[in-house]
Amino acid sequence: MCGIAGCYQQHDGMALAEAMSDRIAHRGPDATATYRFQEDDVFAVLAHRRLSIIDLSSSADQPFSKRGLTLCYNGELYNYKELRAELAKSGVSFRTSSDTEVVLEAWRRWGPDALTRFRGMFAFAMLDEESGSLFLARDPLGIKPLFFLRRQGGVVFASELKALVAAVGPELRTEPGALVSSMLYYWLPEQRCSIDGVEKLPPGSWAEFRPDGSSRHDTYWRVTEVATEAAAGPPADLRQVIEESVAAHMVADVPVSTFLSGGLDSSLVTVLAKQMDPSVDSYTITFRSEDQKLEAMPDDAIYARKVAQQFGIDLHEIEIAPDVVDLLPRIVDILDEPIGDPAAINTLLMCDTARDAGVKVLLSGMGADELFGGYRKHLACVMGAQYQQLPGVLRNGLIGPTVRRLPVTVRGRGLRYARWAKRFETFSNLPEEEAFRRSYTMYDGDQLAGLLSPDLEPYVGKLLAEHSDLYHDTTLDDHVNRMCLADSRMFLPGLNLAYTDRASMAASTEVRTPFVDPIVARAAFSIPGSDKIHRRVSKLALKKAAEAWLPKEIIYRPKASFSAPLRAWIRNDLRELVDDTLLRGELVGSGFLQQAAVQRLVDDERAGREDYSKQIWQLLTLETWTRNMRSLGVTITS
């Protein structure tokens, strides 16, 4: 796992590449190098920051050049030994034991077709010195990031947006539609970037940039096609698929640890990893009791301890009680874009602790909820479809008004079921796609427009249309799997994979996700939605598969979220910051946000009438991000 950056056909490429490499030094503290190529009309500079995981010798350092190809690679290829053996049989000789050299030789042998053979997470640049072309490629599901900017007839690219900003910040400007998008979702979909002109290479795709200034793009793996093909075939053997995926993700020349929340997904990954390597240990989080009370949070650490005790796992507990006022600007800088999910803080602090203990690699259960229908929103939308069968007079005349009057806190104690009921009532009467969108976004269209300058209102309609188009871009005839497919294209890469990569790499650690895997994804969509959500049980197919390894107490425990005590932070730790930084901030002052509408959010949250803590946190992150961009020379576009 590493950081990459580079410039192609840039007259100032060396200075830009060095600036970008310096800005992402945290991604690779073990080695750094820059490669310069200039011949005829081709000028390229590739920079690399290495976190050594496979083949720790300096011979595997990058950029890696061999017989006319130079590779700048971020990721891990889990099946590199099998591919190496296949290439060796055809006469290829290797000088390292790294997966990096396998990627390079596979590309030489098969070109972009090699990408369909790779099992791993990756984003890389390949310079073909004979043709003069630069190729960029990204893994199928978007685990590893790759940002690029077309400039001067060529391209500038990096693992993180902050590297591009560090190099050419004064040339850049913010993109208002993306900022509005961040308010709707509290993260940014893959097709949008907060900086105008900067693009994210889509998951499962590659691009070629040529010396004459032309380029081409292609997609080698589409989850929509995989889902359709899988749904038409027989159900996969989930036990075999998951066990094999965890085994594949254990490949490393350094020790491997895990995240362990005590929930199904992390417990399953941890126990399987422990069976394969007895030295595996785990990390979990706990919260201050006063924060848990206001948040109405269950104590998940109880379950993590039970799993650890039963399976002999060394468990490290980390209490999440940060100085959140000081941590806010740090996490905003780390996340690159205005991502308003505080779960990133949990990941950062766990990875900080693990790295202090010498750990470089951790396994995560991320991705199982998206693929197997494990989120509350999935069950809630299924229940909403059933709820609509009740008489309208009962839903709209009695139940709805009653739920809307419920408070969300009483005498300092959060009312979790009241929060859930009020949330359910906002989307339970809507059509399928609209209900799904509203089940996990921050506002409906009118609410979002009411927060914004009237000049920005057209963006709202465009965002809602984009969501509708993507949701309906499938032939699946299964409600649950349509939601899972939408999540695998939006929620997973846009939020969970994005914050995990950036938060973990900020601590110079690598997080691997065995569920976020092309083979697992294909298996997941081979399972009918009725076997994923049955009656009131979510993720049922995965739970049944897990019975081979885990006790039912862990498998069938109530769903818990990987979050943070936002309500306590907003009402206590961040109270002054909300008043001074948000309500009197740049977004309000410029008119991007309407001050009266933001004030109403804050007043309703503090009075306990509504739960707007997530919205307020997101707006705080957006304000902080905007100020940071301005300080780096980026033009703020209202």
C-alpha positions as CSV (number, residue, x, y, z in Angstrom):
1,M,0.0,0.0,0.0
2,C,1.4,3.3,-1.1
3,G,0.9,6.7,-2.5
4,I,1.4,7.6,-6.1
5,A,1.6,10.9,-8.0
6,G,2.8,12.0,-11.4
7,C,2.8,14.3,-14.3
8,Y,2.6,13.6,-18.1
9,Q,3.4,16.2,-20.7
10,Q,3.8,19.0,-18.1
11,H,6.6,21.5,-18.6
12,D,6.8,21.9,-14.8
13,G,6.3,18.2,-14.1
14,M,9.3,17.7,-11.9
15,A,8.4,20.5,-9.4
16,L,4.7,19.4,-9.4
17,A,5.6,15.7,-8.8
18,E,7.9,16.6,-5.9
19,A,5.2,18.8,-4.3
20,M,2.6,16.1,-4.7
21,S,4.9,13.4,-3.3
22,D,5.7,15.5,-0.3
23,R,2.0,16.1,0.5
24,I,1.2,12.4,0.6
25,A,4.3,11.3,2.5
26,H,2.1,9.7,5.1
27,R,0.9,7.0,2.6
28,G,4.4,5.6,2.3
29,P,7.0,6.2,5.0
30,D,9.3,3.3,4.1
31,A,10.7,4.5,0.9
32,T,10.4,7.3,-1.7
33,A,11.6,7.9,-5.2
34,T,10.9,9.9,-8.3
35,Y,11.4,8.7,-11.9
36,R,11.9,11.1,-14.8
37,F,11.5,10.2,-18.5
38,Q,12.1,12.5,-21.4
39,E,12.6,11.4,-25.0
40,D,11.5,13.0,-28.2
41,D,8.1,14.6,-27.5
42,V,7.4,12.7,-24.3
43,F,8.0,14.0,-20.8
44,A,6.8,12.1,-17.7
45,V,7.6,12.2,-14.0
46,L,6.4,9.5,-11.6
47,A,6.7,9.8,-7.8
48,H,6.1,7.0,-5.3
49,R,5.8,6.7,-1.5
50,R,6.1,3.2,-0.3
51,L,4.5,1.3,2.6
52,S,6.3,-2.0,2.4
53,I,4.0,-5.0,2.8
54,I,5.1,-7.6,0.2
55,D,8.8,-8.1,-0.5
56,L,10.3,-5.7,2.0
57,S,13.6,-5.4,0.1
58,S,14.7,-2.2,-1.6
59,S,14.7,-4.1,-4.9
60,A,10.9,-3.8,-4.9
61,D,10.9,0.0,-4.4
62,Q,9.1,2.1,-6.9
63,P,8.7,3.6,-9.5
64,F,9.7,0.2,-10.9
65,S,11.3,0.1,-14.3
66,K,12.0,-2.9,-16.4
67,R,12.6,-3.2,-20.2
68,G,10.7,-0.2,-21.4
69,L,7.8,-0.2,-18.8
70,T,7.8,1.9,-15.6
71,L,5.1,1.2,-13.0
72,C,3.9,3.5,-10.1
73,Y,1.6,1.3,-8.1
74,N,-0.6,1.6,-5.1
75,G,-2.2,-1.5,-3.8
76,E,-1.9,-5.2,-3.2
77,L,-2.4,-8.1,-5.7
78,Y,-3.6,-11.1,-3.7
79,N,-3.2,-13.6,-6.4
80,Y,0.3,-12.4,-7.5
81,K,1.9,-15.8,-6.8
82,E,-0.4,-17.6,-9.1
83,L,0.0,-15.1,-11.9
84,R,3.8,-15.1,-11.4
85,A,3.9,-18.9,-11.8
86,E,1.8,-18.6,-15.0
87,L,4.1,-15.9,-16.4
88,A,7.2,-17.8,-15.4
89,K,6.0,-20.8,-17.4
90,S,5.9,-18.6,-20.5
91,G,9.5,-17.6,-20.0
92,V,9.3,-14.4,-17.9
93,S,12.2,-14.0,-15.4
94,F,11.7,-12.1,-12.2
95,R,14.3,-10.2,-10.2
96,T,12.1,-9.6,-7.1
97,S,9.5,-11.5,-5.1
98,S,7.1,-8.5,-5.2
99,D,3.5,-8.2,-6.6
100,T,4.7,-5.0,-8.2
101,E,6.8,-6.8,-10.7
102,V,4.0,-9.2,-11.4
103,V,1.7,-6.3,-12.3
104,L,4.3,-4.9,-14.7
105,E,4.9,-8.3,-16.4
106,A,1.2,-9.1,-16.6
107,W,0.7,-5.8,-18.3
108,R,3.5,-6.5,-20.8
109,R,2.0,-9.9,-21.6
110,W,-1.8,-9.0,-21.7
111,G,-2.0,-5.2,-21.7
112,P,-5.3,-3.9,-20.2
113,D,-6.7,-7.5,-20.4
114,A,-4.5,-8.2,-17.4
115,L,-6.8,-6.2,-15.2
116,T,-9.5,-8.9,-15.4
117,R,-7.0,-11.4,-14.0
118,F,-6.1,-9.3,-11.0
119,R,-7.6,-10.1,-7.6
120,G,-6.7,-7.2,-5.3
121,M,-7.0,-3.5,-4.7
122,F,-5.0,-1.2,-6.8
123,A,-4.6,2.1,-8.6
124,F,-1.6,2.5,-10.8
125,A,0.2,4.4,-13.5
126,M,2.1,2.5,-16.2
127,L,4.4,4.4,-18.6
128,D,5.1,2.6,-21.9
129,E,8.3,4.2,-23.0
130,E,8.1,2.7,-26.5
131,S,4.7,4.1,-27.4
132,G,5.1,7.1,-25.1
133,S,1.6,6.5,-23.6
134,L,0.7,6.8,-19.9
135,F,-1.9,4.4,-18.6
136,L,-4.0,4.8,-15.4
137,A,-6.0,1.9,-14.0
138,R,-8.2,1.3,-10.9
139,D,-9.5,-1.8,-9.2
140,P,-13.1,-3.1,-9.9
141,L,-15.0,-1.8,-6.9
142,G,-13.0,1.4,-6.2
143,I,-11.1,0.5,-3.1
144,K,-8.0,2.5,-4.0
145,P,-8.4,6.1,-5.1
146,L,-7.0,7.9,-8.2
147,F,-7.6,11.6,-8.9
148,F,-6.5,13.2,-12.2
149,L,-6.5,16.6,-13.8
150,R,-6.2,17.3,-17.5
151,R,-3.7,20.1,-17.9
152,Q,-1.5,21.5,-20.7
153,G,-2.4,18.8,-23.1
154,G,-1.5,16.1,-20.6
155,V,-2.5,14.9,-17.2
156,V,-1.5,15.3,-13.5
157,F,-2.6,12.5,-11.1
158,A,-2.3,11.4,-7.5
159,S,-3.7,9.1,-4.8
160,E,-5.2,12.0,-3.0
161,L,-6.9,15.2,-4.0
162,K,-4.7,17.2,-1.5
163,A,-1.7,16.4,-3.6
164,L,-3.1,18.1,-6.7
165,V,-4.2,21.0,-4.5
166,A,-0.7,21.3,-3.1
167,A,0.8,21.4,-6.6
168,V,-1.6,23.6,-8.5
169,G,-4.1,25.0,-6.0
170,P,-4.2,28.6,-7.3
171,E,-5.3,27.2,-10.7
172,L,-8.3,25.4,-9.2
173,R,-11.8,26.3,-8.1
174,T,-14.5,24.5,-6.1
175,E,-17.4,22.9,-7.9
176,P,-20.7,24.1,-6.4
177,G,-22.7,21.1,-7.5
178,A,-20.4,18.7,-5.7
179,L,-20.6,20.8,-2.5
180,V,-24.4,20.6,-2.7
181,S,-24.0,16.9,-3.3
182,S,-22.0,16.6,-0.1
183,M,-24.9,18.1,1.8
184,L,-27.4,15.7,0.3
185,Y,-25.4,12.5,0.9
186,Y,-22.8,13.7,3.5
187,W,-20.2,12.3,1.1
188,L,-19.6,12.7,-2.7
189,P,-20.6,10.1,-5.3
190,E,-17.8,8.8,-7.5
191,Q,-18.9,10.8,-10.5
192,R,-18.4,14.1,-8.7
193,C,-15.4,15.9,-7.3
194,S,-15.3,18.9,-5.0
195,I,-12.7,20.6,-7.2
196,D,-13.8,21.6,-10.7
197,G,-12.0,19.8,-13.5
198,V,-10.5,17.1,-11.2
199,E,-11.8,13.7,-12.0
200,K,-11.9,10.3,-10.2
201,L,-10.9,7.4,-12.4
202,P,-14.1,5.3,-12.2
203,P,-13.8,1.8,-10.5
204,G,-13.2,-1.0,-12.9
205,S,-11.8,1.2,-15.6
206,W,-8.5,2.3,-17.3
207,A,-7.4,5.3,-19.3
208,E,-4.6,5.9,-21.9
209,F,-3.1,9.4,-22.4
210,R,-1.0,9.7,-25.6
211,P,1.8,12.1,-26.6
212,D,-0.4,13.8,-29.2
213,G,-2.8,14.9,-26.5
214,S,-5.5,12.4,-27.3
215,S,-6.8,9.9,-24.7
216,R,-9.1,6.9,-24.5
217,H,-11.0,5.3,-21.7
218,D,-12.5,1.8,-21.2
219,T,-14.3,-0.2,-18.6
220,Y,-13.1,-3.8,-17.9
221,W,-15.5,-4.7,-15.0
222,R,-19.1,-3.5,-14.4
223,V,-20.9,-4.4,-11.2
224,T,-24.2,-4.0,-13.0
225,E,-23.3,-6.7,-15.5
226,V,-21.9,-8.9,-12.9
227,A,-25.1,-8.6,-10.8
228,T,-27.3,-9.4,-13.7
229,E,-25.2,-12.5,-14.7
230,A,-25.1,-13.7,-11.1
231,A,-28.8,-13.3,-10.5
232,A,-29.5,-15.5,-13.5
233,G,-27.3,-18.4,-12.2
234,P,-27.4,-20.7,-9.2
235,P,-26.7,-19.4,-5.7
236,A,-23.1,-19.5,-4.7
237,D,-21.6,-21.4,-1.8
238,L,-21.1,-18.4,0.5
239,R,-19.0,-20.3,3.1
240,Q,-16.5,-21.3,0.5
241,V,-16.4,-17.9,-1.2
242,I,-15.9,-16.0,2.0
243,E,-13.3,-18.4,3.5
244,E,-11.3,-18.2,0.3
245,S,-11.5,-14.4,0.2
246,V,-10.2,-14.0,3.7
247,A,-7.4,-16.4,3.0
248,A,-6.5,-14.4,-0.1
249,H,-6.5,-11.2,1.8
250,M,-4.0,-12.6,4.4
251,V,-1.1,-12.5,1.9
252,A,1.6,-10.3,3.4
253,D,5.2,-10.3,4.5
254,V,4.3,-8.4,7.7
255,P,1.9,-9.3,10.6
256,V,-1.9,-8.9,9.9
257,S,-4.4,-7.6,12.5
258,T,-8.1,-7.0,12.3
259,F,-10.9,-4.6,13.4
260,L,-13.3,-6.3,15.7
261,S,-16.5,-4.5,16.6
262,G,-18.3,-7.6,17.9
263,G,-20.8,-7.5,15.0
264,L,-21.2,-10.2,12.4
265,D,-19.0,-9.0,9.7
266,S,-15.9,-8.1,11.6
267,S,-16.3,-11.1,13.9
268,L,-16.5,-13.4,10.8
269,V,-13.4,-11.9,9.2
270,T,-11.5,-12.0,12.5
271,V,-12.3,-15.6,13.4
272,L,-11.4,-16.9,9.9
273,A,-8.2,-14.9,10.0
274,K,-7.3,-16.2,13.4
275,Q,-7.8,-19.8,12.2
276,M,-5.4,-19.1,9.3
277,D,-2.8,-17.3,11.4
278,P,-2.8,-17.8,15.2
279,S,-0.8,-14.6,15.7
280,V,-3.7,-12.4,14.5
281,D,-4.8,-9.8,17.1
282,S,-7.6,-7.2,17.0
283,Y,-8.6,-3.6,17.7
284,T,-12.0,-2.3,18.9
285,I,-13.4,1.0,20.2
286,T,-15.3,2.0,23.2
287,F,-17.0,5.3,24.1
288,R,-17.4,7.5,27.2
289,S,-20.4,6.4,29.2
290,E,-21.9,10.0,29.1
291,D,-21.6,10.0,25.3
292,Q,-23.3,6.6,25.0
293,K,-26.2,7.8,27.2
294,L,-27.0,10.8,25.0
295,E,-26.4,8.8,21.8
296,A,-28.5,5.9,23.1
297,M,-25.7,3.7,21.9
298,P,-25.3,0.0,22.7
299,D,-22.0,-1.1,24.2
300,D,-20.6,-3.1,21.3
301,A,-17.3,-3.7,23.2
302,I,-19.2,-6.4,25.2
303,Y,-19.6,-8.5,22.1
304,A,-16.1,-7.9,20.9
305,R,-14.7,-9.1,24.2
306,K,-16.9,-12.2,24.0
307,V,-15.5,-13.1,20.6
308,A,-12.0,-12.4,21.7
309,Q,-12.3,-14.6,24.8
310,Q,-14.0,-17.5,23.0
311,F,-11.5,-17.6,20.2
312,G,-8.3,-16.7,22.1
313,I,-7.8,-13.3,20.4
314,D,-5.6,-10.6,21.9
315,L,-8.0,-7.6,21.9
316,H,-6.8,-4.0,22.1
317,E,-9.5,-1.5,23.3
318,I,-9.4,2.1,22.3
319,E,-11.7,4.7,24.0
320,I,-13.0,7.3,21.6
321,A,-12.9,10.4,23.7
322,P,-11.0,12.8,21.4
323,D,-10.6,16.6,21.7
324,V,-13.0,16.9,18.8
325,V,-12.5,20.6,18.4
326,D,-8.9,20.0,17.6
327,L,-9.6,16.8,15.7
328,L,-12.2,18.4,13.3
329,P,-9.7,20.3,11.1
330,R,-7.4,17.3,11.0
331,I,-10.0,14.8,9.9
332,V,-11.3,17.3,7.3
333,D,-7.8,17.7,5.9
334,I,-7.3,13.9,5.9
335,L,-10.6,13.2,4.1
336,D,-9.7,15.5,1.2
337,E,-13.3,16.3,0.3
338,P,-16.3,17.4,2.5
339,I,-17.2,13.9,3.8
340,G,-19.4,14.3,6.9
341,D,-19.3,10.8,8.4
342,P,-17.7,10.8,11.8
343,A,-16.9,7.1,11.5
344,A,-13.7,8.2,9.8
345,I,-12.6,9.4,13.2
346,N,-13.0,5.9,14.6
347,T,-10.9,4.4,11.8
348,L,-8.2,7.1,12.2
349,L,-7.8,6.6,15.9
350,M,-7.8,2.8,15.7
351,C,-5.2,2.9,12.9
352,D,-3.1,5.4,14.9
353,T,-3.1,3.0,17.8
354,A,-2.3,0.0,15.7
355,R,0.5,1.8,13.9
356,D,2.0,2.9,17.2
357,A,2.1,-0.9,18.1
358,G,3.9,-1.6,14.8
359,V,0.9,-2.9,12.8
360,K,0.8,-2.1,9.1
361,V,-2.1,-4.3,7.9
362,L,-5.6,-4.6,9.3
363,L,-8.6,-6.6,7.9
364,S,-12.1,-5.0,8.0
365,G,-15.6,-6.4,7.6
366,M,-16.6,-3.5,5.4
367,G,-18.8,-4.2,2.4
368,A,-20.9,-7.0,3.8
369,D,-23.8,-4.7,4.6
370,E,-23.9,-3.2,1.1
371,L,-23.7,-6.5,-0.7
372,F,-25.9,-8.6,1.6
373,G,-28.6,-6.1,2.6
374,G,-27.4,-5.5,6.2
375,Y,-28.2,-1.8,6.7
376,R,-31.2,-0.7,8.7
377,K,-32.2,1.3,5.6
378,H,-32.6,-1.9,3.6
379,L,-34.9,-3.5,6.1
380,A,-36.7,-0.1,6.6
381,C,-37.4,0.2,2.8
382,V,-38.8,-3.4,2.7
383,M,-41.0,-2.6,5.7
384,G,-42.0,0.7,4.1
385,A,-43.3,-1.2,1.1
386,Q,-45.4,-3.3,3.4
387,Y,-46.4,-0.3,5.4
388,Q,-47.9,1.3,2.3
389,Q,-50.5,-1.5,2.3
390,L,-52.1,-0.1,5.4
391,P,-55.1,2.3,4.8
392,G,-54.0,5.8,4.0
393,V,-56.3,7.3,6.7
394,L,-54.4,5.3,9.3
395,R,-50.9,6.1,8.0
396,N,-51.5,9.8,7.2
397,G,-54.2,10.6,9.8
398,L,-52.9,8.9,12.9
399,I,-49.5,7.2,12.7
400,G,-47.6,10.0,10.8
401,P,-48.8,13.0,13.0
402,T,-48.1,11.0,16.2
403,V,-44.6,10.1,15.2
404,R,-43.7,13.6,14.0
405,R,-44.6,15.0,17.5
406,L,-42.2,12.6,19.3
407,P,-39.1,14.2,20.9
408,V,-35.7,12.6,20.3
409,T,-34.3,13.3,23.7
410,V,-35.8,13.5,27.2
411,R,-33.8,14.8,30.2
412,G,-30.4,14.2,28.5
413,R,-31.2,10.7,27.4
414,G,-31.5,9.9,23.7
415,L,-34.6,8.1,22.5
416,R,-33.2,5.8,19.8
417,Y,-36.6,4.3,18.7
418,A,-38.1,7.7,18.5
419,R,-35.3,8.7,16.1
420,W,-35.8,5.6,14.0
421,A,-39.6,6.1,13.9
422,K,-39.3,9.7,12.8
423,R,-36.7,8.8,10.2
424,F,-39.0,6.0,8.9
425,E,-41.9,8.3,8.6
426,T,-40.0,10.6,6.2
427,F,-39.8,7.9,3.5
428,S,-42.2,5.1,4.2
429,N,-44.9,6.4,1.9
430,L,-42.6,7.1,-1.1
431,P,-42.0,5.1,-4.3
432,E,-39.2,2.7,-4.2
433,E,-36.2,4.7,-5.6
434,E,-37.3,7.9,-3.8
435,A,-37.8,6.0,-0.5
436,F,-34.4,4.4,-0.8
437,R,-32.7,7.7,-1.4
438,R,-34.5,9.4,1.4
439,S,-33.7,6.5,3.8
440,Y,-30.0,7.4,3.8
441,T,-29.7,11.0,2.6
442,M,-29.8,14.1,4.8
443,Y,-32.7,16.0,3.3
444,D,-35.5,15.8,0.9
445,G,-35.3,18.0,-2.2
446,D,-37.3,20.9,-0.7
447,Q,-35.4,20.9,2.6
448,L,-32.0,21.0,0.8
449,A,-33.1,23.8,-1.5
450,G,-34.3,25.7,1.5
451,L,-30.9,25.7,3.0
452,L,-29.2,27.0,-0.2
453,S,-29.0,30.2,-2.1
454,P,-31.8,30.3,-4.7
455,D,-29.1,30.4,-7.4
456,L,-28.0,26.9,-6.3
457,E,-31.5,25.4,-6.4
458,P,-31.0,23.9,-10.0
459,Y,-28.3,21.6,-8.7
460,V,-30.8,19.9,-6.3
461,G,-33.0,18.7,-9.1
462,K,-29.9,17.4,-11.1
463,L,-28.7,15.5,-8.1
464,L,-32.1,13.8,-7.5
465,A,-32.2,12.9,-11.2
466,E,-28.7,11.4,-11.1
467,H,-29.7,9.2,-8.2
468,S,-32.9,8.1,-10.0
469,D,-31.0,7.3,-13.2
470,L,-28.4,5.2,-11.4
471,Y,-30.9,3.3,-9.3
472,H,-32.9,2.4,-12.3
473,D,-29.9,1.4,-14.4
474,T,-30.4,-2.3,-13.9
475,T,-32.6,-5.2,-15.1
476,L,-32.7,-6.8,-11.6
477,D,-36.3,-7.6,-10.7
478,D,-35.5,-7.9,-6.9
479,H,-36.1,-4.9,-4.6
480,V,-33.4,-5.9,-2.1
481,N,-30.8,-6.5,-4.7
482,R,-31.6,-3.3,-6.5
483,M,-30.8,-1.5,-3.2
484,C,-27.6,-3.5,-2.8
485,L,-26.5,-2.7,-6.4
486,A,-27.1,1.0,-5.9
487,D,-25.0,0.9,-2.7
488,S,-22.2,-1.0,-4.4
489,R,-22.0,1.8,-7.0
490,M,-22.5,4.8,-4.7
491,F,-22.4,4.4,-1.0
492,L,-19.6,1.9,-0.9
493,P,-17.0,3.7,-3.0
494,G,-18.2,7.2,-2.3
495,L,-18.2,6.9,1.5
496,N,-17.0,3.8,3.2
497,L,-14.0,3.0,1.0
498,A,-13.1,6.6,0.6
499,Y,-12.9,7.4,4.3
500,T,-11.3,4.1,5.1
501,D,-8.5,4.6,2.6
502,R,-7.8,8.2,3.6
503,A,-8.1,7.7,7.4
504,S,-6.0,4.5,7.5
505,M,-3.3,5.9,5.2
506,A,-3.1,9.0,7.2
507,A,-1.8,6.7,10.0
508,S,0.4,4.8,7.5
509,T,-1.6,1.7,7.7
510,E,-3.3,-0.5,5.1
511,V,-6.9,-1.7,5.6
512,R,-8.0,-4.7,3.5
513,T,-11.7,-5.6,2.9
514,P,-12.3,-9.2,2.1
515,F,-16.0,-8.6,1.4
516,V,-15.2,-5.9,-1.2
517,D,-14.0,-8.4,-3.8
518,P,-15.2,-9.2,-7.3
519,I,-15.7,-12.9,-6.5
520,V,-17.6,-12.1,-3.3
521,A,-19.7,-9.5,-5.2
522,R,-20.7,-12.0,-7.8
523,A,-21.6,-14.5,-5.1
524,A,-23.7,-11.9,-3.2
525,F,-25.8,-11.1,-6.3
526,S,-26.4,-14.7,-6.9
527,I,-28.4,-14.8,-3.6
528,P,-32.1,-13.7,-4.0
529,G,-33.2,-10.7,-2.0
530,S,-35.7,-12.8,-0.2
531,D,-32.8,-14.8,1.2
532,K,-31.0,-11.7,2.3
533,I,-34.0,-10.0,4.1
534,H,-36.6,-12.4,5.5
535,R,-39.3,-11.1,7.7
536,R,-37.4,-8.9,10.1
537,V,-34.0,-10.5,9.8
538,S,-31.4,-8.7,7.6
539,K,-28.4,-10.3,5.9
540,L,-29.9,-13.7,6.6
541,A,-27.9,-15.6,3.9
542,L,-24.6,-14.4,5.3
543,K,-25.8,-15.1,8.9
544,K,-26.6,-18.7,7.9
545,A,-23.2,-19.1,6.3
546,A,-21.6,-17.7,9.4
547,E,-23.1,-20.4,11.6
548,A,-20.2,-22.6,10.5
549,W,-17.8,-20.5,12.5
550,L,-19.6,-18.1,15.0
551,P,-21.9,-18.5,17.9
552,K,-25.5,-17.5,17.3
553,E,-25.3,-14.9,20.0
554,I,-22.9,-12.9,17.8
555,I,-24.6,-13.7,14.5
556,Y,-28.1,-12.7,15.5
557,R,-27.4,-9.8,17.8
558,P,-29.1,-6.5,17.1
559,K,-27.5,-4.4,14.4
560,A,-25.1,-1.7,15.6
561,S,-23.6,1.1,13.6
562,F,-19.9,2.0,13.3
563,S,-20.4,5.6,14.3
564,A,-19.5,8.2,16.9
565,P,-21.4,10.1,19.7
566,L,-22.3,13.0,17.4
567,R,-25.2,14.3,19.6
568,A,-23.0,14.7,22.6
569,W,-20.3,16.4,20.5
570,I,-22.7,18.8,18.8
571,R,-24.4,19.7,22.1
572,N,-21.4,19.9,24.3
573,D,-17.8,19.8,22.8
574,L,-18.7,21.6,19.6
575,R,-21.3,24.1,20.8
576,E,-19.1,27.2,20.5
577,L,-17.8,26.0,17.2
578,V,-21.3,25.7,15.8
579,D,-22.1,29.2,16.9
580,D,-18.9,30.9,15.8
581,T,-17.6,28.8,12.8
582,L,-20.8,27.6,11.2
583,L,-23.5,30.2,12.0
584,R,-21.2,33.1,11.4
585,G,-19.0,31.3,8.8
586,E,-18.0,31.8,5.2
587,L,-20.8,29.6,3.7
588,V,-23.4,31.7,5.5
589,G,-21.6,35.0,4.9
590,S,-21.3,34.3,1.2
591,G,-24.9,33.3,0.9
592,F,-24.2,29.8,-0.2
593,L,-26.2,28.8,2.9
594,Q,-29.2,30.7,4.2
595,Q,-28.5,31.7,7.8
596,A,-32.1,31.5,9.0
597,A,-32.4,27.9,7.7
598,V,-29.2,26.8,9.4
599,Q,-30.2,28.5,12.6
600,R,-33.5,26.5,12.6
601,L,-31.5,23.2,12.3
602,V,-29.4,24.2,15.3
603,D,-32.4,25.3,17.4
604,D,-34.4,22.2,16.7
605,E,-31.4,20.0,17.6
606,R,-30.7,21.8,20.8
607,A,-34.3,21.7,21.9
608,G,-34.5,18.0,21.3
609,R,-37.3,18.3,18.8
610,E,-35.4,16.8,16.0
611,D,-32.2,14.8,15.5
612,Y,-30.1,17.1,13.2
613,S,-26.7,16.3,14.7
614,K,-25.5,14.6,11.5
615,Q,-26.6,17.5,9.4
616,I,-24.9,20.0,11.6
617,W,-21.7,18.0,11.7
618,Q,-21.7,17.8,7.9
619,L,-22.1,21.5,7.6
620,L,-19.3,22.1,10.0
621,T,-17.0,19.8,8.0
622,L,-18.1,21.7,4.8
623,E,-17.3,25.1,6.3
624,T,-13.9,23.8,7.6
625,W,-13.1,22.3,4.2
626,T,-14.0,25.5,2.4
627,R,-11.8,27.6,4.6
628,N,-8.9,25.2,4.2
629,M,-9.3,25.3,0.4
630,R,-9.2,29.1,0.4
631,S,-6.1,29.1,2.5
632,L,-4.4,26.9,-0.2
633,G,-5.2,29.3,-3.0
634,V,-8.3,27.5,-4.4
635,T,-11.0,29.8,-5.6
636,I,-14.3,29.3,-3.8
637,T,-17.1,29.4,-6.3
638,S,-20.5,30.4,-4.8
